Amino acid sequence: MEKRLMHAVQYNAYGGGSNALKHVEVPIPIPSKDEVLIKLEAASINPLDWKIQKGTLWPILPTKFPYIPCVDVAGEVMEVGKGVTKFKVGDKVVGSMSPFSGGGLAEFAVVKESVTVSRPPKMSASEFAGLPVAGITALQALSQSIGIKLDGSGERKNILITAASGGVGHYAVQLAKLGNTHVTATCGARNMELVKSLGADEVIDYKTPDGAALKSPSGKKYDAVIHCANDFPWSIFEPNLSMNGKVVDISPTPGSVMSFALKKLTFPKKQLVPLFLLPNCRDLQYLVDLVKQGKLTTVIDSKYPITKAEDGWARSIDGHATGKIIFEF
Ligand SMILES: NC(=O)c1ccc[n+]([C@@H]2O[C@H](COP(=O)([O-])OP(=O)(O)OC[C@H]3O[C@@H](n4cnc5c(N)ncnc54)[C@H](OP(=O)(O)O)[C@@H]3O)[C@@H](O)[C@H]2O)c1
């Protein structure tokens, strides 16, 4: 039988950035027993996607070329695998694909039922497509790594969120304010009003001397830092932390982990906690419900049709997105 084809964007080797993306026609994937086939309405890009292309995760990812990137997807269920019980054809969903399979920058994608959740059918897919990687990372950093209770109970904590204008940071500010927290946030001058409007109590311009030093304007010491910016030495964090202060580093490198581990000998109660996202339905559904209730918003930096995928890819590599970059289909 002739295979049905779809438009997809893929690359064939490491490197090359947006120029290496190729528009191709490939067979529509077939869902296995525990998967659903989704006709995509929106997908979002994360720095992970272009870091994989750059070879940052070599030799683990990609497992083979050609590789269709992107893992955050939202759309409509077209077909369900034999073992799928939660979904039926026509359901509107959001899902988190594995970076091992990739496949989100295409008209159709197959996603495991275990990391797919329903979303409100009348709300735009773009509102939800940013949640899987960035939203779950922000949620896990706050609730699991730091222990913030997002129902507002729990003892008050001073939190610093760096790069609060980015994909992870803008969700982290909003989620942190559901808990009993005082939030200090760093971002560029152009985004300070936005980050305040998301709930931050204090905002610092990261290009000023105080911003670069991560100093709270009110002189607060941080009980926890959700560190979404890159490459800060321990010597910057240390003087700003409370006695048992914790830095949750969402972009840990072997070098930074080693350096923090050595410093920990000197400041044993202050800690670095590397975070590696673990996608799951419970966290994704929690975030979808918050969006539905109007308690969490996806700030959309820009939207690109799949025909202009290169532009969205280049925008993400540039590192200056405010909120999420979305592809629409
Ligand atoms: N561990 C995990 O599982 C995991 C999961 C998700 C993400 N990550 C990693 O987390 C990092 C952040 O991801 P993201 O999606 O939030 O990135 P993003 O959306 O690309 O971040 C861009 C934003 O960061 C701001 N920014 C850059 N440097 C800054 C600094 N020094 N201080 C304050 N703001 C700064 C930029 O502001 P300006 O435009 O004003 O410069 C821009 O608004 C990436 O390295 C990503 O790979 C890890």
The ligand as an SDF file (V2000), in Angstrom:
LIG
                    3D

 48 52  0  0  0  0  0  0  0  0999 V2000
   17.7790   20.6300   32.6320 N   0  0  0  0  0  0  0  0  0  0  0  0
   16.7690   20.5690   31.7860 C   0  0  0  0  0  0  0  0  0  0  0  0
   16.1090   19.5440   31.6880 O   0  0  0  0  0  0  0  0  0  0  0  0
   16.4220   21.8190   30.9810 C   0  0  0  0  0  0  0  0  0  0  0  0
   15.1000   22.0060   30.5500 C   0  0  0  0  0  0  0  0  0  0  0  0
   14.7920   23.1890   29.8740 C   0  0  0  0  0  0  0  0  0  0  0  0
   15.8080   24.1190   29.5990 C   0  0  0  0  0  0  0  0  0  0  0  0
   17.0860   23.8610   29.9860 N   0  0  0  0  0  0  0  0  0  0  0  0
   18.1490   24.8520   29.7080 C   0  0  0  0  0  0  0  0  0  0  0  0
   17.8370   26.0450   30.4060 O   0  0  0  0  0  0  0  0  0  0  0  0
   18.3320   27.1760   29.7110 C   0  0  0  0  0  0  0  0  0  0  0  0
   17.2220   28.2140   29.5650 C   0  0  0  0  0  0  0  0  0  0  0  0
   16.2220   27.6950   28.6840 O   0  0  0  0  0  0  0  0  0  0  0  0
   15.0740   28.6530   28.1260 P   0  0  0  0  0  0  0  0  0  0  0  0
   14.2050   27.8530   27.2500 O   0  0  0  0  0  0  0  0  0  0  0  0
   14.4840   29.4250   29.2490 O   0  0  0  0  0  0  0  0  0  0  0  0
   15.9820   29.6590   27.2410 O   0  0  0  0  0  0  0  0  0  0  0  0
   15.5290   30.8890   26.3710 P   0  0  0  0  0  0  0  0  0  0  0  0
   14.0560   31.0200   26.3460 O   0  0  0  0  0  0  0  0  0  0  0  0
   16.2470   30.8140   25.0710 O   0  0  0  0  0  0  0  0  0  0  0  0
   16.1540   32.1450   27.1850 O   0  0  0  0  0  0  0  0  0  0  0  0
   16.2250   33.3790   26.5490 C   0  0  0  0  0  0  0  0  0  0  0  0
   16.0520   34.5070   27.5650 C   0  0  0  0  0  0  0  0  0  0  0  0
   17.1250   34.4950   28.5220 O   0  0  0  0  0  0  0  0  0  0  0  0
   17.4840   35.8500   28.8130 C   0  0  0  0  0  0  0  0  0  0  0  0
   18.8600   35.8610   29.3010 N   0  0  0  0  0  0  0  0  0  0  0  0
   19.9650   35.3850   28.6710 C   0  0  0  0  0  0  0  0  0  0  0  0
   21.0630   35.5330   29.4490 N   0  0  0  0  0  0  0  0  0  0  0  0
   20.6350   36.1260   30.6020 C   0  0  0  0  0  0  0  0  0  0  0  0
   21.3000   36.5340   31.8010 C   0  0  0  0  0  0  0  0  0  0  0  0
   22.6090   36.3770   31.9830 N   0  0  0  0  0  0  0  0  0  0  0  0
   20.5510   37.0780   32.7730 N   0  0  0  0  0  0  0  0  0  0  0  0
   19.2010   37.2530   32.6280 C   0  0  0  0  0  0  0  0  0  0  0  0
   18.5220   36.8990   31.4960 N   0  0  0  0  0  0  0  0  0  0  0  0
   19.2330   36.3290   30.5010 C   0  0  0  0  0  0  0  0  0  0  0  0
   17.3140   36.5660   27.4880 C   0  0  0  0  0  0  0  0  0  0  0  0
   17.1270   37.9340   27.7280 O   0  0  0  0  0  0  0  0  0  0  0  0
   17.7700   39.0720   26.7430 P   0  0  0  0  0  0  0  0  0  0  0  0
   17.1240   38.8590   25.4130 O   0  0  0  0  0  0  0  0  0  0  0  0
   17.4000   40.3540   27.3870 O   0  0  0  0  0  0  0  0  0  0  0  0
   19.2630   38.8090   26.7020 O   0  0  0  0  0  0  0  0  0  0  0  0
   16.0700   35.8840   26.9040 C   0  0  0  0  0  0  0  0  0  0  0  0
   14.8760   36.5560   27.2430 O   0  0  0  0  0  0  0  0  0  0  0  0
   18.8890   26.6390   28.3840 C   0  0  0  0  0  0  0  0  0  0  0  0
   20.2880   26.5010   28.5250 O   0  0  0  0  0  0  0  0  0  0  0  0
   18.2460   25.2790   28.2520 C   0  0  0  0  0  0  0  0  0  0  0  0
   19.0030   24.3700   27.4840 O   0  0  0  0  0  0  0  0  0  0  0  0
   17.4060   22.7400   30.6690 C   0  0  0  0  0  0  0  0  0  0  0  0
  1  2  1  0
  2  3  2  0
  2  4  1  0
  4  5  1  0
  4 48  2  0
  5  6  2  0
  6  7  1  0
  7  8  2  0
  8  9  1  0
  8 48  1  0
  9 10  1  0
  9 46  1  0
 10 11  1  0
 11 12  1  0
 11 44  1  0
 12 13  1  0
 13 14  1  0
 14 15  2  0
 14 16  1  0
 14 17  1  0
 17 18  1  0
 18 19  2  0
 18 20  1  0
 18 21  1  0
 21 22  1  0
 22 23  1  0
 23 24  1  0
 23 42  1  0
 24 25  1  0
 25 26  1  0
 25 36  1  0
 26 27  1  0
 26 35  1  0
 27 28  2  0
 28 29  1  0
 29 30  1  0
 29 35  2  0
 30 31  1  0
 30 32  2  0
 32 33  1  0
 33 34  2  0
 34 35  1  0
 36 37  1  0
 36 42  1  0
 37 38  1  0
 38 39  2  0
 38 40  1  0
 38 41  1  0
 42 43  1  0
 44 45  1  0
 44 46  1  0
 46 47  1  0
M  CHG  2   8   1  16  -1
M  END
$$$$
